[in-house]
Amino acid sequence: METYLQAENVIEALRGVYETMPAINVIEAALNSPNVDTHLLGSLLNTGAIEKADENYGLYSQGLTPSVIKCIEAFHSERAALFKALGYEDRAKPESIKKAARPDEHPELDLLIKASGPTSMHHRYVDGKMLV
């Protein structure tokens, strides 16, 4: 119970600055990270392009093809089923990845879409922050 109260204190301190909410445990928190699906899965599905590309490759600008998005959506569905079975809250927002794939319609995502990387399969998208 004390840990939960500490989490509530952190959440309150961040209110208005950064949206956050408590999780049942660290596994729920880690699996809710968008890095697992967008960064890791997106990078793995684009391995060939990443390995052939120069330093200007961008996952968000070049790698979010319709097929990659379908795979990410399938992952979201599987994760949602797992969360339901474990009693976790699924906080994923799969519509966000679709927005990033349509930059002309979502100029508010311009900085994200123009971000470079991964530049290799040893990039942080793949091995540096798989879960968190």
C-alpha positions as CSV (number, residue, x, y, z in Angstrom):
1,M,0.0,0.0,0.0
2,E,2.9,2.4,0.7
3,T,4.2,2.0,-2.8
4,Y,0.8,2.9,-4.2
5,L,0.7,6.0,-2.1
6,Q,4.2,7.0,-3.4
7,A,2.9,6.5,-6.9
8,E,0.0,8.7,-6.2
9,N,2.3,11.4,-4.9
10,V,4.4,11.3,-8.1
11,I,1.2,11.4,-10.2
12,E,0.0,14.4,-8.3
13,A,3.3,16.2,-8.6
14,L,3.3,15.7,-12.4
15,R,-0.4,16.7,-12.9
16,G,-0.6,19.3,-15.6
17,V,2.9,18.7,-16.7
18,Y,2.9,15.1,-17.8
19,E,0.0,12.7,-18.1
20,T,0.6,9.5,-16.0
21,M,-1.3,7.0,-14.1
22,P,-0.5,4.1,-11.7
23,A,-0.1,0.5,-12.9
24,I,-0.8,-2.7,-11.0
25,N,2.9,-3.6,-11.4
26,V,6.0,-2.9,-13.4
27,I,5.0,-5.5,-16.1
28,E,1.8,-3.6,-16.8
29,A,3.7,-0.4,-17.0
30,A,6.3,-1.8,-19.3
31,L,3.9,-3.5,-21.6
32,N,2.0,-0.3,-22.0
33,S,5.0,1.5,-23.3
34,P,4.6,2.4,-27.0
35,N,8.3,1.6,-27.5
36,V,7.5,-2.2,-27.7
37,D,5.2,-1.9,-30.7
38,T,6.2,1.2,-32.5
39,H,9.9,1.2,-32.0
40,L,10.8,-2.4,-31.6
41,L,8.2,-4.0,-33.9
42,G,8.5,-1.2,-36.5
43,S,12.2,-1.5,-36.5
44,L,12.2,-5.3,-36.8
45,L,9.8,-5.2,-39.7
46,N,12.1,-2.6,-41.4
47,T,15.4,-4.4,-40.8
48,G,16.3,-4.6,-44.5
49,A,15.6,-0.9,-45.1
50,I,17.5,0.1,-42.0
51,E,20.5,-2.0,-42.8
52,K,20.7,-0.5,-46.3
53,A,19.9,3.0,-45.4
54,D,22.3,5.8,-44.6
55,E,22.1,8.1,-41.6
56,N,18.9,9.8,-43.0
57,Y,16.6,6.8,-42.4
58,G,13.5,7.6,-40.3
59,L,11.2,5.0,-39.0
60,Y,8.3,7.4,-38.8
61,S,8.8,9.0,-42.2
62,Q,9.8,5.9,-44.2
63,G,8.9,2.8,-42.2
64,L,5.2,3.2,-41.4
65,T,3.9,1.5,-44.4
66,P,0.4,0.0,-44.6
67,S,1.7,-3.5,-44.0
68,V,3.8,-2.5,-41.0
69,I,0.8,-0.7,-39.5
70,K,-1.3,-3.8,-40.0
71,C,1.3,-5.8,-38.0
72,I,1.4,-3.2,-35.3
73,E,-2.4,-3.3,-35.1
74,A,-2.3,-7.1,-34.8
75,F,0.2,-6.8,-32.0
76,H,-2.2,-4.3,-30.3
77,S,-5.0,-6.9,-30.5
78,E,-2.9,-9.6,-29.0
79,R,-1.7,-7.4,-26.3
80,A,-5.2,-6.3,-25.5
81,A,-6.3,-9.9,-25.1
82,L,-3.3,-10.5,-22.8
83,F,-4.1,-7.4,-20.7
84,K,-7.7,-8.6,-20.3
85,A,-6.6,-12.0,-19.1
86,L,-4.2,-10.5,-16.6
87,G,-6.6,-7.8,-15.4
88,Y,-4.3,-5.0,-16.7
89,E,-5.5,-1.8,-18.2
90,D,-4.6,-1.4,-21.9
91,R,-3.6,2.2,-22.3
92,A,-2.3,1.8,-25.9
93,K,-3.5,4.3,-28.4
94,P,-3.2,2.5,-31.8
95,E,-4.7,5.4,-33.6
96,S,-1.6,7.4,-32.9
97,I,0.6,5.3,-35.2
98,K,-1.9,5.8,-38.0
99,K,-1.7,9.6,-37.5
100,A,2.1,9.4,-37.8
101,A,1.7,7.6,-41.1
102,R,-0.3,10.5,-42.5
103,P,2.0,13.5,-41.9
104,D,0.1,15.8,-44.3
105,E,-3.0,15.4,-42.1
106,H,-1.2,15.8,-38.8
107,P,1.3,18.7,-38.8
108,E,1.3,18.6,-35.0
109,L,3.4,15.4,-35.3
110,D,6.0,17.1,-37.5
111,L,8.9,16.8,-35.1
112,L,8.2,13.1,-34.5
113,I,7.8,12.3,-38.1
114,K,11.1,14.0,-39.0
115,A,13.1,12.2,-36.3
116,S,15.9,10.1,-37.7
117,G,16.6,6.5,-36.8
118,P,17.1,3.8,-36.2
119,T,20.4,3.8,-38.0
120,S,21.2,0.2,-37.3
121,M,19.8,-2.8,-35.5
122,H,21.9,-1.8,-32.5
123,H,20.0,1.5,-32.2
124,R,18.1,2.3,-29.0
125,Y,14.8,1.6,-30.8
126,V,15.9,-2.1,-30.9
127,D,18.2,-2.9,-28.1
128,G,18.5,0.1,-25.9
129,K,15.0,0.5,-24.6
130,M,12.9,-2.4,-25.7
131,L,10.4,-2.0,-22.9
132,V,10.8,1.3,-21.2
